[in-house]
Amino acid sequence: MKNLHKLLVVGILAAFALAACGGKSAPQAQANDLLEQIKQRGYILVSTDPNYEPQSFLNTEGKRPAGTKCPSDALTTAEMQGFDVDAAIAIGDGLGVETCFATPSWDTITAGSWANKWDVSVGSMTITTDRQKVLDFSVPYYYTPAVIAVRADSGLTSLDDLNGKALCVGASTTYESWLEGDMAGLGLPASSIYAQAPSVTIVPLETDQECAQSIAAGREDFIGYMTSETVVDANIAAGFPVVKLGSPVFSEDLAASFDKSASLPTATLREEVNRIFTKMHEDGTLTNLSVKWFGSDITQAPQH
């Protein structure tokens, strides 16, 4: 009996030891960089705009899938749609992880110092010299012209007609910099700037799409707004009472961005995003997405 008792005790102790060593997952090793951390947790958190159709907007019919790894305060791929969203999903697929979306304000994203709240921004951000002080950028994934839209009944026909009028823009955008005459802040090659800004009163809202929506809702304290031509085309197609005023005033190179102050190095993640975007350019994936969402291919670099 004593020998049997000893065997039982030894067996129980061995079972505890096995549980401690192998029956319970050991803590994950500290990640050396952001890419490694993303792969360890199984998702990448991408910031983008939920109100920037057709680039990125809510899918009102989408439902959060069971078993998602996305944080409870983040949106899933089922709940977002658009060109930027599809580009972000391709990044997640290329890394072998789930894509999740955070939706902070635009000026918060462009200011940098994200405090590790998201990993990368895929939100049609223009590469500018000012932004490069706080953010690193991928290779461009598409290119857009900037235009001004005005109320359809305004009677305006040229940029000069805007002098003394009020225009709406998204806060902290390249459009705001151009209207302010801040060419240094705009940070674009001179060959990408096609016109000088008229003298206008600037009315900033959180996003440029809100400018268009305000006009559609009857707001009258500004005559028009400035944004990407892709957004204006979508607004007109949706029946907004606006028209484009003249030709594009400048063009933008749009890329994913990374926070220079992130607590983990982002270089390897940026290299992977560059690889994914370059492959998507080469195999026509970006072209197909552009045609799907914009009706034309705007993924080819303009000839400066």
RODO-2510 file (C-alpha; in nm, 4 decimals, decimal comma):
residues 304
     n   res          X          Y          Z
     1     m     0,0000     0,0000     0,0000
     2     k     0,2837     0,2377     0,0872
     3     n     0,4450     0,1773    -0,2530
     4     l     0,1114     0,2402    -0,4244
     5     h     0,0698     0,5631    -0,2287
     6     k     0,4184     0,6743    -0,3330
     7     l     0,3399     0,6003    -0,6966
     8     l     0,0216     0,8057    -0,6801
     9     v     0,2067     1,1009    -0,5276
    10     v     0,4809     1,0835    -0,7891
    11     g     0,2202     1,0635    -1,0647
    12     i     0,0307     1,3664    -0,9382
    13     l     0,3506     1,5718    -0,9047
    14     a     0,4545     1,4725    -1,2563
    15     a     0,1146     1,5781    -1,3906
    16     f     0,1490     1,9200    -1,2273
    17     a     0,4983     1,9590    -1,3690
    18     l     0,3768     1,8662    -1,7176
    19     a     0,0907     2,1145    -1,6951
    20     a     0,3282     2,3876    -1,5862
    21     c     0,5724     2,3208    -1,8695
    22     g     0,3678     2,2021    -2,1633
    23     g    -0,0006     2,1947    -2,0807
    24     k    -0,0189     2,5753    -2,0622
    25     s     0,0978     2,8081    -2,3376
    26     a     0,4213     2,9815    -2,2513
    27     p     0,4145     3,3609    -2,2694
    28     q     0,4952     3,4959    -2,6156
    29     a     0,8452     3,6287    -2,6615
    30     q     0,8848     4,0039    -2,6746
    31     a     0,8463     4,1206    -3,0366
    32     n     1,1545     4,2866    -3,1838
    33     d     0,9591     4,5036    -3,4253
    34     l     0,6045     4,5967    -3,5230
    35     l     0,5810     4,3396    -3,8020
    36     e     0,6681     4,0587    -3,5630
    37     q     0,4140     4,1843    -3,3089
    38     i     0,1417     4,1955    -3,5765
    39     k     0,2124     3,8372    -3,6792
    40     q     0,2139     3,7202    -3,3175
    41     r    -0,1303     3,8648    -3,2425
    42     g    -0,2800     3,7698    -3,5811
    43     y    -0,4178     4,1050    -3,6984
    44     i    -0,3052     4,4419    -3,8323
    45     l    -0,4870     4,7542    -3,7158
    46     v    -0,5270     5,0052    -3,9988
    47     s    -0,6537     5,3604    -3,9555
    48     t    -0,8815     5,4945    -4,2277
    49     d    -1,1809     5,7237    -4,2786
    50     p    -1,5311     5,5740    -4,2383
    51     n    -1,6832     5,8627    -4,4369
    52     y    -1,4740     5,8968    -4,7532
    53     e    -1,6654     5,7194    -5,0293
    54     p    -1,5515     5,5587    -5,2568
    55     q    -1,2127     5,5233    -5,0866
    56     s    -1,3400     5,4066    -4,7468
    57     f    -1,6855     5,3982    -4,5927
    58     l    -1,9076     5,1902    -4,3685
    59     n    -2,0802     4,8822    -4,5048
    60     t    -2,4194     4,9264    -4,3427
    61     e    -2,5174     4,5703    -4,4307
    62     g    -2,1999     4,4134    -4,2957
    63     k    -2,2039     4,2241    -3,9678
    64     r    -1,9120     4,1651    -3,7344
    65     p    -1,8080     3,8016    -3,7876
    66     a    -1,7889     3,5561    -3,4995
    67     g    -1,4350     3,4620    -3,4075
    68     t    -1,2739     3,7832    -3,5318
    69     k    -0,9418     3,8770    -3,3751
    70     c    -1,0165     4,2477    -3,4138
    71     p    -1,0348     4,4504    -3,0896
    72     s    -1,3871     4,5279    -2,9708
    73     d    -1,3504     4,8973    -3,0590
    74     a    -1,2205     4,8267    -3,4111
    75     l    -1,4182     4,7549    -3,7281
    76     t    -1,3803     4,4361    -3,9294
    77     t    -1,3484     4,3887    -4,3043
    78     a    -1,7176     4,2974    -4,3134
    79     e    -1,8072     4,6404    -4,1750
    80     m    -1,5993     4,8570    -4,4127
    81     q    -1,5679     4,8879    -4,7904
    82     g    -1,3948     5,0971    -5,0565
    83     f    -1,0700     5,1281    -5,2488
    84     d    -0,8529     5,2049    -4,9436
    85     v    -1,0250     4,9266    -4,7525
    86     d    -0,9466     4,6739    -5,0257
    87     a    -0,5838     4,7937    -5,0344
    88     a    -0,5629     4,7489    -4,6563
    89     i    -0,7171     4,4020    -4,6773
    90     a    -0,4531     4,3080    -4,9353
    91     i    -0,1845     4,4109    -4,6859
    92     g    -0,3338     4,1869    -4,4178
    93     d    -0,3660     3,8990    -4,6642
    94     g    -0,0062     3,9471    -4,7739
    95     l     0,1110     3,9309    -4,4129
    96     g    -0,1122     3,6326    -4,3343
    97     v    -0,3166     3,8167    -4,0701
    98     e    -0,6656     3,9609    -4,0287
    99     t    -0,7206     4,3279    -4,1187
   100     c    -0,9001     4,5492    -3,8653
   101     f    -0,9865     4,9196    -3,8862
   102     a    -0,9521     5,2131    -3,6484
   103     t    -1,1234     5,5427    -3,7377
   104     p    -0,9480     5,8349    -3,5634
   105     s    -0,9857     6,1903    -3,6918
   106     w    -0,7727     6,2911    -3,9894
   107     d    -0,5758     6,5598    -3,8045
   108     t    -0,4892     6,3031    -3,5356
   109     i    -0,3456     6,0702    -3,8005
   110     t    -0,1426     6,3348    -3,9836
   111     a    -0,0004     6,4735    -3,6571
   112     g     0,1899     6,1511    -3,5834
   113     s     0,2590     6,0320    -3,2250
   114     w    -0,0117     5,7670    -3,2499
   115     a     0,0774     5,6142    -2,9102
   116     n     0,0644     5,2670    -3,0718
   117     k    -0,3144     5,2889    -3,1085
   118     w    -0,2955     5,1578    -3,4667
   119     d    -0,0203     5,0150    -3,6858
   120     v    -0,0489     5,1875    -4,0224
   121     s    -0,2689     5,4385    -4,2004
   122     v    -0,4187     5,3422    -4,5357
   123     g    -0,6367     5,6455    -4,5915
   124     s    -0,5435     5,8188    -4,9178
   125     m    -0,2720     6,0232    -4,7491
   126     t    -0,0656     6,2522    -4,9706
   127     i     0,3112     6,2408    -4,9219
   128     t     0,4230     6,5897    -4,8154
   129     t     0,7447     6,7275    -4,6694
   130     d     0,5701     6,8381    -4,3494
   131     r     0,4153     6,4970    -4,2903
   132     q     0,7493     6,3278    -4,3553
   133     k     0,8793     6,4956    -4,0396
   134     v     0,6570     6,2723    -3,8233
   135     l     0,5546     5,9891    -4,0570
   136     d     0,7261     5,7415    -4,2882
   137     f     0,5569     5,6507    -4,6177
   138     s     0,5243     5,3477    -4,8401
   139     v     0,5541     5,3596    -5,2153
   140     p     0,2431     5,5311    -5,3622
   141     y    -0,0452     5,3000    -5,4384
   142     y    -0,2451     5,5521    -5,6432
   143     y    -0,2531     5,9123    -5,7622
   144     t    -0,5351     6,1654    -5,7635
   145     p    -0,5991     6,5166    -5,8930
   146     a    -0,7378     6,7776    -5,6521
   147     v    -1,0382     6,9785    -5,7709
   148     i    -1,2881     7,2357    -5,6504
   149     a    -1,6613     7,1676    -5,6615
   150     v    -1,9239     7,4416    -5,6303
   151     r    -2,2994     7,4509    -5,5985
   152     a    -2,4590     7,3697    -5,9335
   153     d    -2,6611     7,6928    -5,9235
   154     s    -2,3658     7,9160    -5,8244
   155     g    -2,3020     8,0504    -6,1739
   156     l    -1,9242     8,0343    -6,1141
   157     t    -1,7095     7,9310    -6,4099
   158     s    -1,3447     7,9929    -6,3102
   159     l    -1,1070     8,0015    -6,0129
   160     d    -1,1064     8,3817    -6,0281
   161     d    -1,4805     8,3786    -5,9607
   162     l    -1,4036     8,2328    -5,6173
   163     n    -1,2200     8,5431    -5,4913
   164     g    -1,3981     8,6754    -5,1854
   165     k    -1,6111     8,3622    -5,1491
   166     a    -1,5994     8,0898    -4,8801
   167     l    -1,4845     7,7333    -4,9498
   168     c    -1,5032     7,4276    -4,7257
   169     v    -1,2151     7,1810    -4,6774
   170     g    -1,1222     6,8956    -4,4483
   171     a    -0,9039     7,0150    -4,1608
   172     s    -0,5292     6,9438    -4,1888
   173     t    -0,5554     6,8331    -4,5524
   174     t    -0,3392     6,9238    -4,8491
   175     y    -0,6447     7,1082    -4,9830
   176     e    -0,6395     7,3402    -4,6837
   177     s    -0,2652     7,4024    -4,7339
   178     w    -0,3189     7,4903    -5,1004
   179     l    -0,6031     7,7324    -5,0246
   180     e    -0,3846     7,8982    -4,7592
   181     g    -0,1132     7,9454    -5,0210
   182     d     0,1204     7,7325    -4,8082
   183     m     0,3213     7,5737    -5,0867
   184     a     0,5985     7,4704    -4,8444
   185     g     0,3429     7,2990    -4,6214
   186     l     0,1850     7,1401    -4,9261
   187     g     0,5237     6,9857    -4,9961
   188     l     0,4580     6,8807    -5,3551
   189     p     0,6885     6,9073    -5,6569
   190     a     0,6302     7,2319    -5,8464
   191     s     0,5399     7,0269    -6,1543
   192     s     0,2470     6,8740    -5,9610
   193     i     0,0901     7,2145    -5,8885
   194     y    -0,1178     7,3454    -6,1781
   195     a    -0,2758     7,6631    -6,0378
   196     q    -0,2474     7,9219    -5,7628
   197     a    -0,5194     7,9470    -5,5014
   198     p    -0,7831     8,2218    -5,5165
   199     s    -0,8372     8,4488    -5,2161
   200     v    -1,1135     8,2763    -5,0200
   201     t    -1,2445     8,2345    -4,6679
   202     i    -1,1687     7,8806    -4,5532
   203     v    -1,4340     7,6856    -4,3627
   204     p    -1,2717     7,3687    -4,2201
   205     l    -1,4715     7,0601    -4,1228
   206     e    -1,3405     6,7295    -3,9901
   207     t    -1,3360     6,5727    -4,3393
   208     d    -1,3839     6,7119    -4,6897
   209     q    -1,6712     6,4681    -4,7488
   210     e    -1,8596     6,6478    -4,4711
   211     c    -1,8340     6,9625    -4,6831
   212     a    -2,0177     6,7926    -4,9686
   213     q    -2,2751     6,6423    -4,7351
   214     s    -2,3356     6,9831    -4,5752
   215     i    -2,4094     7,1392    -4,9137
   216     a    -2,6472     6,8530    -4,9958
   217     a    -2,8179     6,9160    -4,6618
   218     g    -2,8715     7,2845    -4,7482
   219     r    -2,5876     7,4564    -4,5636
   220     e    -2,5177     7,7927    -4,7291
   221     d    -2,2184     7,9583    -4,5563
   222     f    -1,9769     7,8330    -4,8261
   223     i    -2,0113     7,8160    -5,2035
   224     g    -1,8220     7,4918    -5,2570
   225     y    -1,5478     7,2622    -5,1348
   226     m    -1,2135     7,1176    -5,2356
   227     t    -1,1218     6,7507    -5,2385
   228     s    -1,0050     6,4630    -5,4566
   229     e    -1,1637     6,4416    -5,8013
   230     t    -1,2632     6,0842    -5,7169
   231     v    -1,4752     6,2101    -5,4255
   232     v    -1,6400     6,4829    -5,6341
   233     d    -1,7198     6,2343    -5,9105
   234     a    -1,8817     6,0060    -5,6515
   235     n    -2,0772     6,2996    -5,5057
   236     i    -2,2109     6,3989    -5,8476
   237     a    -2,3015     6,0377    -5,9265
   238     a    -2,4904     6,0244    -5,5960
   239     g    -2,6982     6,3279    -5,6972
   240     f    -2,5271     6,5974    -5,4914
   241     p    -2,6151     6,9450    -5,6333
   242     v    -2,2568     7,0341    -5,7286
   243     v    -2,0357     7,0663    -6,0368
   244     k    -1,6590     7,0650    -6,0866
   245     l    -1,5074     7,4090    -6,1333
   246     g    -1,2493     7,4000    -6,4097
   247     s    -0,9528     7,1637    -6,4206
   248     p    -0,7519     6,9958    -6,1426
   249     v    -0,5317     7,2384    -5,9455
   250     f    -0,2668     6,9884    -5,8306
   251     s    -0,2019     6,6133    -5,8203
   252     e    -0,1175     6,3941    -5,5237
   253     d     0,0897     6,0809    -5,4629
   254     l    -0,1021     5,8710    -5,2083
   255     a     0,0622     5,6174    -4,9801
   256     a     0,0346     5,4221    -4,6569
   257     s     0,1957     5,5928    -4,3575
   258     f     0,3746     5,4775    -4,0423
   259     d     0,4369     5,6598    -3,7155
   260     k     0,8010     5,7534    -3,6621
   261     s     0,7434     5,7600    -3,2861
   262     a     0,6073     5,4030    -3,2652
   263     s     0,7572     5,2142    -2,9718
   264     l     0,8612     4,9253    -3,1979
   265     p     1,0606     4,9678    -3,5236
   266     t     0,8404     4,9866    -3,8338
   267     a     1,1025     4,9430    -4,1087
   268     t     1,0315     4,5749    -4,1789
   269     l     0,6551     4,6385    -4,1875
   270     r     0,7088     4,9236    -4,4327
   271     e     0,9267     4,6987    -4,6499
   272     e     0,6514     4,4351    -4,6563
   273     v     0,3851     4,6920    -4,7478
   274     n     0,6124     4,8203    -5,0260
   275     r     0,6529     4,4637    -5,1529
   276     i     0,2765     4,4050    -5,1460
   277     f     0,1916     4,7346    -5,3210
   278     t     0,4652     4,6842    -5,5835
   279     k     0,3319     4,3368    -5,6622
   280     m    -0,0244     4,4749    -5,6822
   281     h     0,0950     4,7386    -5,9304
   282     e     0,2757     4,4767    -6,1387
   283     d     0,0014     4,2133    -6,1506
   284     g    -0,2814     4,4596    -6,2175
   285     t    -0,4585     4,4144    -5,8838
   286     l    -0,4497     4,7867    -5,8039
   287     t    -0,5651     4,8718    -6,1549
   288     n    -0,8634     4,6375    -6,1171
   289     l    -0,9526     4,7860    -5,7775
   290     s    -0,9262     5,1369    -5,9204
   291     v    -1,1599     5,0547    -6,2088
   292     k    -1,3994     4,8872    -5,9653
   293     w    -1,4238     5,1859    -5,7296
   294     f    -1,3405     5,4865    -5,9509
   295     g    -1,4372     5,3715    -6,2982
   296     s    -1,0856     5,4349    -6,4320
   297     d    -0,7243     5,3486    -6,3602
   298     i    -0,5588     5,6128    -6,1425
   299     t    -0,2816     5,3907    -6,0114
   300     q    -0,0232     5,4995    -6,2694
   301     a     0,2165     5,7793    -6,1793
   302     p     0,1408     6,1033    -6,3693
   303     q     0,4134     6,2298    -6,5992
   304     h     0,5584     6,5409    -6,4339
***
